[in-house]
């Protein structure tokens, strides 16, 4: 299926390969989209299956500050067990992060009170939680 921004779920895609088993009706191998995506993704490459809490179990997601979850990331590797749907190996973000992190590297899993159990968190005095 090749679709544009008038897609009923708000996808503006170059290529979408899907079947009816996805929780949003999509079991996708490859989805290429832009910032008008209804879930707020501005992605170069999204590889996913239907088990993610938002319907995505992604290997690589590249996004910018318009991401609906407030991430301004270079590389985000995740799986579905994080409290926000993220079990992250590496998260690179800046001070505009919606959770107030100004980080160089964040390594986390799902046990943190905000869904993060961090091995390394580099922050400055503007961190909203002042830990």
DSSP file (Angstrom, degrees, kcal/mol; ACC not computed):
  #  RESIDUE AA STRUCTURE BP1 BP2  ACC     N-H-->O    O-->H-N    N-H-->O    O-->H-N    TCO  KAPPA ALPHA  PHI   PSI    X-CA   Y-CA   Z-CA
    1    1 A X              0   0    0      0, 0.0    15,-1.3     0, 0.0     2,-0.5   0.000 360.0 360.0 360.0 128.7    0.0    0.0    0.0
    2    2 A X        +     0   0    0     13,-0.2     2,-0.3    15,-0.0    12,-0.1  -0.975 360.0 169.4-114.6 127.3    1.3    3.4   -1.0
    3    3 A X        -     0   0    0     -2,-0.5    10,-0.6    10,-0.3     2,-0.2  -0.834  23.0-147.1-138.1 168.5   -0.5    6.3    0.7
    4    4 A X    >   -     0   0    0     -2,-0.3     3,-2.2     8,-0.2     7,-0.1  -0.580  51.5 -68.9-126.5-169.1   -0.4   10.0    1.4
    5    5 A X  T 3  S+     0   0    0      1,-0.3     7,-0.1    -2,-0.2     5,-0.1   0.597 121.3  69.9 -66.3 -10.3   -1.4   12.4    4.2
    6    6 A X  T 3   +     0   0    0      4,-0.1    -1,-0.3     3,-0.1     6,-0.1   0.429  69.2 129.5 -85.2   3.4   -5.1   11.7    3.6
    7    7 A X  S X  S-     0   0    0     -3,-2.2     3,-2.6     4,-0.7    -4,-0.0  -0.282  71.9-119.0 -56.2 141.7   -4.7    8.2    4.9
    8    8 A X  T 3  S+     0   0    0      1,-0.3    -1,-0.1     2,-0.1    -3,-0.0   0.738 115.0  45.6 -61.8 -23.0   -7.4    7.5    7.6
    9    9 A X  T 3  S-     0   0    0      2,-0.1    29,-0.5    15,-0.0    -1,-0.3   0.259 121.2-106.3-102.4  11.4   -4.7    6.9   10.2
   10   10 A X    <   +     0   0    0     -3,-2.6     2,-0.4     1,-0.2    28,-0.4   0.701  64.0 155.9  80.2  20.2   -2.7   10.0    9.2
   11   11 A X        -     0   0    0     26,-0.2    -4,-0.7    -7,-0.1     2,-0.5  -0.666  28.2-171.7 -83.4 133.4    0.2    8.3    7.5
   12   12 A X        +     0   0    0     -2,-0.4    22,-0.7    22,-0.2     2,-0.3  -0.863  35.1 166.8-116.5  92.1    2.1   10.1    4.8
   13   13 A X  E     -A   33   0A   0    -10,-0.6   -10,-0.3    -2,-0.5    20,-0.2  -0.729  47.1-161.6-117.4 150.9    4.2    7.2    3.6
   14   14 A X  E    S+     0   0A   0     18,-1.5     2,-0.4     1,-0.3    -1,-0.1   0.832  91.4   7.8 -87.9 -46.9    6.4    6.2    0.8
   15   15 A X  E     +     0   0A   0     17,-0.4    17,-1.1   -13,-0.1     2,-0.4  -0.993  63.1 175.7-139.5 130.0    6.1    2.4    1.4
   16   16 A X  E     -A   31   0A   0    -15,-1.3     2,-0.5    -2,-0.4    15,-0.2  -0.966   5.1-174.3-135.2 118.2    3.9    0.6    3.8
   17   17 A X        +     0   0    0     13,-1.0    12,-1.0    -2,-0.4     2,-0.3  -0.959  29.2 143.8-112.5 120.2    3.8   -3.2    3.9
   18   18 A X        -     0   0    0     -2,-0.5     2,-0.3    10,-0.2    10,-0.2  -0.948  33.3-158.1-151.8 163.9    1.1   -4.5    6.3
   19   19 A X    >   -     0   0    0     -2,-0.3     3,-0.9     0, 0.0     8,-0.4  -0.822  44.3 -91.0-137.9-175.4   -1.6   -7.0    7.1
   20   20 A X  T 3  S+     0   0    0     -2,-0.3     6,-0.2     1,-0.2     5,-0.1   0.468 104.8  78.3 -81.4  -0.2   -4.6   -7.1    9.3
   21   21 A X  T 3   +     0   0    0      4,-0.2    -1,-0.2     6,-0.1     5,-0.1   0.631  63.4 107.5 -88.2 -12.0   -3.0   -8.4   12.5
   22   22 A X  S X  S-     0   0    0     -3,-0.9     3,-2.9     1,-0.1     5,-0.2  -0.320  80.4-119.9 -63.3 146.6   -1.4   -5.2   13.7
   23   23 A X  T 3  S+     0   0    0     27,-0.3    -1,-0.1     1,-0.3     4,-0.1   0.795 122.0  39.5 -63.8 -24.0   -3.1   -3.7   16.8
   24   24 A X  T 3  S-     0   0    0      2,-0.4    -1,-0.3    31,-0.1    -2,-0.1   0.181 137.6 -90.7-100.0  15.2   -3.7   -0.6   14.6
   25   25 A X  S <  S+     0   0    0     -3,-2.9     2,-0.4     1,-0.2    -2,-0.2   0.557  99.0 106.0  88.8  10.2   -4.4   -2.9   11.7
   26   26 A X        +     0   0    0     -6,-0.2     2,-0.5    -5,-0.1    -2,-0.4  -0.985  41.6 179.9-128.3 129.3   -0.8   -3.0   10.6
   27   27 A X        -     0   0    0     -2,-0.4     2,-0.3    -8,-0.4    22,-0.1  -0.876  36.6-169.6-116.3  93.8    1.9   -5.7   10.8
   28   28 A X        -     0   0    0     -2,-0.5    20,-0.5   -10,-0.2   -10,-0.2  -0.612  36.0-177.4-100.6 141.3    4.5   -3.7    9.0
   29   29 A X  S    S+     0   0    0    -12,-1.0     2,-0.4     1,-0.3    19,-0.3   0.803  83.7  10.3 -92.5 -43.5    7.9   -4.6    7.7
   30   30 A X        +     0   0    0    -13,-0.3   -13,-1.0    17,-0.1     2,-0.4  -0.990  61.5 177.2-142.4 129.2    9.0   -1.2    6.6
   31   31 A X  E     -AB  16  46A   0     15,-1.6    15,-0.8    -2,-0.4     2,-0.5  -0.977   4.2-174.5-133.6 120.6    7.3    2.2    7.2
   32   32 A X  E     +     0   0A   0    -17,-1.1   -18,-1.5    -2,-0.4   -17,-0.4  -0.969  23.8 154.6-114.6 123.7    8.9    5.4    5.9
   33   33 A X  E     -A   13   0A   0     -2,-0.5    10,-0.4    10,-0.5     2,-0.2  -0.856  31.0-133.3-144.3 172.0    7.0    8.5    7.0
   34   34 A X    >   -     0   0    0    -22,-0.7     3,-2.0    -2,-0.3   -22,-0.2  -0.579  49.1 -73.3-123.3-171.0    7.3   12.2    7.7
   35   35 A X  T 3  S+     0   0    0      1,-0.3     7,-0.1    -2,-0.2     5,-0.1   0.586 118.8  70.6 -67.6 -10.3    6.3   14.6   10.5
   36   36 A X  T 3   +     0   0    0    -24,-0.1    -1,-0.3     4,-0.1     6,-0.1   0.406  68.3 131.1 -84.7   5.4    2.6   14.6    9.6
   37   37 A X    X   -     0   0    0     -3,-2.0     3,-2.3     4,-0.6   -26,-0.2  -0.319  67.5-125.6 -57.8 137.9    2.4   11.0   10.9
   38   38 A X  T 3  S+     0   0    0    -29,-0.5    -1,-0.1   -28,-0.4   -28,-0.1   0.711 110.3  51.5 -65.0 -19.5   -0.6   10.7   13.2
   39   39 A X  T 3  S-     0   0    0      2,-0.1    29,-0.5   -29,-0.1    -1,-0.3   0.293 119.4-108.9 -98.7   9.3    1.6    9.3   16.0
   40   40 A X    <   +     0   0    0     -3,-2.3    28,-0.5     1,-0.2     2,-0.4   0.670  65.7 149.7  80.5  17.8    4.1   12.2   15.7
   41   41 A X        -     0   0    0     26,-0.2    -4,-0.6    -7,-0.1     2,-0.5  -0.719  30.4-173.1 -88.8 132.9    7.0   10.3   14.1
   42   42 A X        +     0   0    0     -2,-0.4     2,-0.3    22,-0.1    -8,-0.2  -0.873  34.5 170.4-115.9  93.0    9.4   12.0   11.8
   43   43 A X        -     0   0    0     -2,-0.5   -10,-0.5   -10,-0.4     3,-0.1  -0.756  44.4-168.8-116.2 146.8   11.3    8.9   10.7
   44   44 A X  S    S+     0   0    0     18,-0.4     2,-0.4     1,-0.4    -1,-0.2   0.819  89.9   3.3 -89.6 -47.2   13.9    7.9    8.2
   45   45 A X        -     0   0    0     17,-0.1    17,-0.5   -13,-0.1     2,-0.4  -0.989  62.8-177.4-142.4 130.6   13.5    4.2    8.8
   46   46 A X  B     -B   31   0A   0    -15,-0.8   -15,-1.6    -2,-0.4     2,-0.5  -0.974   1.9-175.1-129.8 117.6   11.1    2.3   11.1
   47   47 A X        +     0   0    0     13,-0.7    12,-1.1    -2,-0.4     2,-0.3  -0.957  27.3 146.2-112.0 124.2   11.2   -1.4   11.4
   48   48 A X        -     0   0    0     -2,-0.5     2,-0.2   -20,-0.5    10,-0.2  -0.952  34.2-155.1-152.2 164.5    8.5   -2.8   13.6
   49   49 A X    >   -     0   0    0     -2,-0.3     3,-0.8     8,-0.1     8,-0.6  -0.769  45.8 -88.1-134.1-172.0    6.0   -5.6   14.4
   50   50 A X  T 3  S+     0   0    0     -2,-0.2   -27,-0.3     1,-0.2     6,-0.2   0.419 103.0  80.0 -85.0   3.8    2.7   -5.7   16.2
   51   51 A X  T 3   +     0   0    0      4,-0.1    -1,-0.2     6,-0.1     5,-0.1   0.623  62.0 106.8 -90.6 -10.8    3.9   -6.2   19.8
   52   52 A X  S X  S-     0   0    0     -3,-0.8     3,-2.9     1,-0.1     5,-0.2  -0.318  81.4-117.2 -64.5 148.7    4.9   -2.6   20.7
   53   53 A X  T 3  S+     0   0    0      1,-0.3    -1,-0.1     3,-0.2     4,-0.1   0.791 122.4  41.1 -62.8 -25.0    2.5   -0.9   23.1
   54   54 A X  T 3  S-     0   0    0      2,-0.4    -1,-0.3    31,-0.1    -2,-0.1   0.216 136.3 -91.6 -98.2  13.8    1.8    1.6   20.4
   55   55 A X  S <  S+     0   0    0     -3,-2.9     2,-0.4     1,-0.2    -2,-0.2   0.550  98.6 107.2  89.3   9.2    1.8   -1.2   17.9
   56   56 A X        +     0   0    0     -6,-0.2     2,-0.5    -5,-0.1    -2,-0.4  -0.983  41.1 179.6-126.7 128.3    5.5   -0.9   17.2
   57   57 A X        -     0   0    0     -8,-0.6     2,-0.3    -2,-0.4    -8,-0.1  -0.896  34.5-171.3-117.2  95.7    8.4   -3.2   18.2
   58   58 A X        -     0   0    0     -2,-0.5    20,-0.8   -10,-0.2   -10,-0.2  -0.642  35.5-168.2-104.6 143.6   11.2   -1.2   16.6
   59   59 A X  S    S+     0   0    0    -12,-1.1     2,-0.4     1,-0.3    -1,-0.1   0.850  85.1  12.7 -87.2 -44.1   14.9   -1.9   16.0
   60   60 A X        +     0   0    0    -13,-0.3   -13,-0.7    17,-0.1     2,-0.4  -0.992  61.5 176.1-140.5 129.0   15.8    1.6   14.9
   61   61 A X  B     -C   76   0B   0     15,-1.3    15,-1.0    -2,-0.4     2,-0.5  -0.982   7.9-168.5-133.4 121.7   13.9    4.8   15.2
   62   62 A X        +     0   0    0    -17,-0.5   -18,-0.4    -2,-0.4     2,-0.3  -0.945  24.0 157.5-110.1 127.6   15.4    8.2   14.1
   63   63 A X        -     0   0    0     10,-0.6    10,-0.3    -2,-0.5     2,-0.2  -0.880  29.1-138.0-144.7 170.0   13.4   11.2   15.1
   64   64 A X    >   -     0   0    0     -2,-0.3     3,-2.1     8,-0.2   -22,-0.1  -0.611  49.6 -74.0-124.5-171.6   13.5   14.9   15.8
   65   65 A X  T 3  S+     0   0    0      1,-0.3     7,-0.1    -2,-0.2     5,-0.1   0.606 120.5  69.5 -67.1 -10.6   12.1   17.2   18.4
   66   66 A X  T 3   +     0   0    0    -24,-0.1    -1,-0.3     3,-0.1     6,-0.1   0.414  68.8 130.7 -84.5   4.2    8.5   17.0   16.9
   67   67 A X    X   -     0   0    0     -3,-2.1     3,-2.5     4,-0.6   -26,-0.2  -0.310  68.2-124.5 -57.4 138.3    8.3   13.4   18.1
   68   68 A X  T 3  S+     0   0    0    -28,-0.5    -1,-0.2   -29,-0.5   -28,-0.1   0.712 111.0  51.2 -64.1 -20.0    5.0   13.0   19.9
   69   69 A X  T 3  S-     0   0    0    -29,-0.1    -1,-0.3     2,-0.1    29,-0.2   0.294 118.6-110.4 -99.2   9.1    6.8   11.7   23.0
   70   70 A X    <   +     0   0    0     -3,-2.5    28,-1.1     1,-0.2     2,-0.4   0.654  65.3 148.1  80.1  16.7    9.1   14.7   23.1
   71   71 A X        -     0   0    0     26,-0.2    -4,-0.6    -7,-0.1     2,-0.6  -0.724  32.5-169.4 -88.5 133.8   12.3   12.9   22.1
   72   72 A X        +     0   0    0     -2,-0.4     2,-0.3    22,-0.1    -8,-0.2  -0.876  36.3 166.0-113.7  93.1   15.0   14.7   20.1
   73   73 A X        -     0   0    0     -2,-0.6   -10,-0.6   -10,-0.3    20,-0.1  -0.762  46.5-165.9-118.8 149.0   17.1   11.6   19.3
   74   74 A X  S    S+     0   0    0     18,-0.4     2,-0.4     1,-0.4    -1,-0.2   0.809  91.1   2.9 -90.3 -47.7   19.9   10.5   17.0
   75   75 A X        -     0   0    0     17,-0.1    17,-0.5   -13,-0.1     2,-0.4  -0.987  63.6-177.9-142.4 130.1   19.4    6.8   17.7
   76   76 A X  B     -CD  61  91B   0    -15,-1.0   -15,-1.3    -2,-0.4     2,-0.5  -0.978   2.2-174.6-130.0 119.2   16.8    5.1   19.8
   77   77 A X        +     0   0    0     13,-0.7    12,-1.1    -2,-0.4    13,-0.3  -0.959  25.2 152.2-112.5 126.8   16.8    1.3   20.2
   78   78 A X        -     0   0    0    -20,-0.8     2,-0.3    -2,-0.5    10,-0.2  -0.929  31.9-156.1-149.4 166.5   13.9    0.0   22.2
   79   79 A X    >   -     0   0    0     -2,-0.3     3,-0.8   -22,-0.1     8,-0.4  -0.836  43.3 -91.9-139.5-177.5   11.5   -2.8   22.9
   80   80 A X  T 3  S+     0   0    0     -2,-0.3     6,-0.2     1,-0.2   -27,-0.1   0.454 101.5  78.5 -84.9   1.3    8.0   -3.0   24.3
   81   81 A X  T 3   +     0   0    0      4,-0.2    -1,-0.2     3,-0.1     5,-0.1   0.635  63.9 106.4 -88.5 -11.7    8.6   -3.4   28.1
   82   82 A X  S X  S-     0   0    0     -3,-0.8     3,-2.9     1,-0.1     5,-0.2  -0.317  82.4-116.3 -63.5 147.7    9.5    0.2   29.0
   83   83 A X  T 3  S+     0   0    0      1,-0.3    -1,-0.1     3,-0.2    32,-0.1   0.802 122.3  38.2 -60.3 -27.8    6.8    2.0   30.9
   84   84 A X  T 3  S-     0   0    0      2,-0.3    -1,-0.3    31,-0.2    -2,-0.1   0.184 136.4 -89.6-100.6  15.2    6.5    4.4   28.0
   85   85 A X  S <  S+     0   0    0     -3,-2.9     2,-0.5     1,-0.3    -2,-0.2   0.603  96.3 116.6  87.7  13.6    7.0    1.5   25.6
   86   86 A X        +     0   0    0     -6,-0.2     2,-0.5    -5,-0.1    -2,-0.3  -0.968  36.8 174.5-122.4 128.2   10.8    1.9   25.6
   87   87 A X        -     0   0    0     -2,-0.5     2,-0.3    -8,-0.4    22,-0.1  -0.901  37.1-163.8-119.5  96.6   13.5   -0.5   26.9
   88   88 A X        -     0   0    0     -2,-0.5    20,-1.4   -10,-0.2   -10,-0.2  -0.589  37.2-179.4-100.3 141.4   16.5    1.6   25.7
   89   89 A X  S    S+     0   0    0    -12,-1.1     2,-0.4     1,-0.3    -1,-0.2   0.799  84.8   9.4 -92.4 -45.1   20.1    0.8   25.2
   90   90 A X        +     0   0    0    -13,-0.3   -13,-0.7    17,-0.1     2,-0.4  -0.990  61.6 177.0-141.6 128.3   21.1    4.3   24.1
   91   91 A X  B     -DE  76 106B   0     15,-0.9    15,-1.0    -2,-0.4     2,-0.5  -0.985   7.2-169.2-132.3 122.4   19.2    7.5   24.1
   92   92 A X        +     0   0    0    -17,-0.5   -18,-0.4    -2,-0.4     2,-0.3  -0.956  24.5 154.0-112.4 123.0   20.8   10.8   23.0
   93   93 A X        -     0   0    0     10,-0.8     2,-0.2    -2,-0.5   -20,-0.1  -0.875  30.0-136.2-144.1 170.0   18.7   13.9   23.8
   94   94 A X    >   -     0   0    0     -2,-0.3     3,-2.0   -22,-0.2   -22,-0.1  -0.635  45.5 -79.0-125.1-173.7   18.9   17.6   24.5
   95   95 A X  T 3  S+     0   0    0      1,-0.3     7,-0.1    -2,-0.2     5,-0.1   0.618 118.8  68.9 -67.8 -12.3   17.3   20.0   26.9
   96   96 A X  T 3   +     0   0    0    -24,-0.1    -1,-0.3     3,-0.1     6,-0.1   0.413  68.8 132.4 -84.8   4.9   14.0   20.2   25.0
   97   97 A X    X   -     0   0    0     -3,-2.0     3,-2.3     4,-0.7   -26,-0.2  -0.303  65.0-128.2 -56.7 136.1   13.3   16.6   26.0
   98   98 A X  T 3  S+     0   0    0    -28,-1.1    -1,-0.2     1,-0.3   -28,-0.1   0.708 108.6  53.0 -65.2 -19.5    9.7   16.5   27.3
   99   99 A X  T 3  S-     0   0    0    -29,-0.2    -1,-0.3     2,-0.1    -2,-0.1   0.290 119.6-108.8 -98.2   9.6   10.8   14.7   30.5
  100  100 A X    <   +     0   0    0     -3,-2.3    28,-1.2     1,-0.2     2,-0.4   0.651  66.3 148.3  80.8  16.4   13.4   17.4   31.2
  101  101 A X        -     0   0    0     26,-0.2    -4,-0.7    -7,-0.1     2,-0.5  -0.716  30.1-173.3 -87.6 133.4   16.6   15.5   30.5
  102  102 A X        +     0   0    0     -2,-0.4     2,-0.3    22,-0.1    22,-0.2  -0.834  36.9 159.3-117.0  88.8   19.6   17.2   29.0
  103  103 A X        -     0   0    0     -2,-0.5   -10,-0.8     1,-0.1    20,-0.2  -0.775  47.3-166.3-120.5 149.9   21.6   14.1   28.4
  104  104 A X  S    S+     0   0    0     18,-0.5     2,-0.4     1,-0.4    -1,-0.1   0.798  89.6   5.4 -92.4 -47.2   24.5   12.9   26.4
  105  105 A X        -     0   0    0    -13,-0.1    17,-0.7    17,-0.1     2,-0.4  -0.994  61.9-177.5-141.1 131.1   23.9    9.2   27.0
  106  106 A X  B     -EF  91 121B   0    -15,-1.0   -15,-0.9    -2,-0.4     2,-0.5  -0.979   2.0-174.8-129.8 119.0   21.1    7.4   28.8
  107  107 A X        +     0   0    0     13,-1.1    12,-2.0    -2,-0.4    13,-0.5  -0.965  25.8 154.4-112.8 124.6   21.1    3.6   29.2
  108  108 A X        -     0   0    0    -20,-1.4     2,-0.2    -2,-0.5    10,-0.2  -0.932  30.3-161.2-148.6 162.4   17.9    2.4   30.8
  109  109 A X    >   -     0   0    0     -2,-0.3     3,-0.9     8,-0.1     8,-0.7  -0.752  48.3 -81.8-136.0-169.1   15.4   -0.4   31.4
  110  110 A X  T 3  S+     0   0    0     -2,-0.2     6,-0.2     1,-0.2   -27,-0.1   0.441 105.8  77.5 -82.6   1.9   11.9   -0.6   32.5
  111  111 A X  T 3   +     0   0    0      4,-0.2    -1,-0.2     6,-0.1     5,-0.2   0.604  63.8 108.7 -91.2  -9.2   12.4   -0.5   36.4
  112  112 A X  S X  S-     0   0    0     -3,-0.9     3,-3.1     1,-0.1     5,-0.2  -0.294  82.8-113.3 -63.5 150.1   13.0    3.2   36.8
  113  113 A X  T 3  S+     0   0    0      1,-0.3    -1,-0.1     3,-0.3     4,-0.1   0.795 123.9  37.9 -59.2 -27.9   10.2    5.2   38.5
  114  114 A X  T 3  S-     0   0    0      2,-0.4    -1,-0.3   -30,-0.0   -30,-0.1   0.139 139.9 -84.2-102.4  17.9    9.7    7.0   35.2
  115  115 A X  S <  S+     0   0    0     -3,-3.1     2,-0.5     1,-0.3   -32,-0.2   0.537 101.4 112.6  91.3   8.1   10.4    3.8   33.3
  116  116 A X        +     0   0    0     -5,-0.2     2,-0.5    -6,-0.2    -2,-0.4  -0.964  39.3 178.6-120.0 128.5   14.1    4.3   33.5
  117  117 A X        -     0   0    0     -8,-0.7     2,-0.3    -2,-0.5    -8,-0.1  -0.904  33.3-158.0-117.6  98.2   16.7    2.3   35.4
  118  118 A X        -     0   0    0     -2,-0.5   -10,-0.2   -10,-0.2     3,-0.2  -0.579  33.6-178.6 -94.0 134.6   19.8    4.1   34.3
  119  119 A X  S    S+     0   0    0    -12,-2.0     2,-0.4     1,-0.3    -1,-0.2   0.815  86.4  19.0 -85.5 -40.4   23.4    2.9   34.2
  120  120 A X        +     0   0    0    -13,-0.5   -13,-1.1     2,-0.0     2,-0.4  -0.986  63.9 168.6-136.5 124.2   24.6    6.3   32.9
  121  121 A X  B     -F  106   0B   0     -2,-0.4     2,-0.6   -15,-0.2   -15,-0.2  -0.956  11.2-169.0-135.5 117.2   22.9    9.6   33.0
  122  122 A X        +     0   0    0    -17,-0.7   -18,-0.5    -2,-0.4     2,-0.3  -0.927  24.5 153.5-106.8 120.8   24.8   12.8   32.2
  123  123 A X        -     0   0    0     -2,-0.6     2,-0.2   -20,-0.2   -20,-0.1  -0.871  30.8-136.7-140.6 168.8   22.9   15.9   33.1
  124  124 A X    >   -     0   0    0     -2,-0.3     3,-2.1   -22,-0.2     6,-0.2  -0.641  45.2 -80.8-122.0-175.1   23.5   19.5   34.0
  125  125 A X  T 3  S+     0   0    0      1,-0.3     5,-0.0    -2,-0.2    -2,-0.0   0.619 120.4  68.3 -66.5 -11.2   22.0   21.9   36.6
  126  126 A X  T 3   +     0   0    0    -24,-0.1    -1,-0.3     3,-0.0     2,-0.1   0.429  67.3 130.0 -87.2   4.2   19.0   22.6   34.4
  127  127 A X    X   -     0   0    0     -3,-2.1     3,-1.0     1,-0.2   -26,-0.2  -0.368  61.2-136.1 -59.3 130.7   17.7   19.0   34.9
  128  128 A X  T 3  S+     0   0    0    -28,-1.2    -1,-0.2     1,-0.3   -28,-0.1   0.715 101.9  45.8 -67.9 -19.0   14.1   19.3   35.9
  129  129 A X  T 3  S-     0   0    0    -29,-0.2    -1,-0.3     0, 0.0    -2,-0.1   0.590  89.5-149.9-100.0 -10.9   14.4   16.7   38.6
  130  130 A X    <         0   0    0     -3,-1.0    -2,-0.1    -6,-0.2    -5,-0.1   0.822 360.0 360.0  49.4  40.9   17.7   18.1   40.1
  131  131 A X              0   0    0      0, 0.0    -1,-0.2     0, 0.0    -3,-0.0   0.488 360.0 360.0 -73.3 360.0   18.7   14.6   41.3
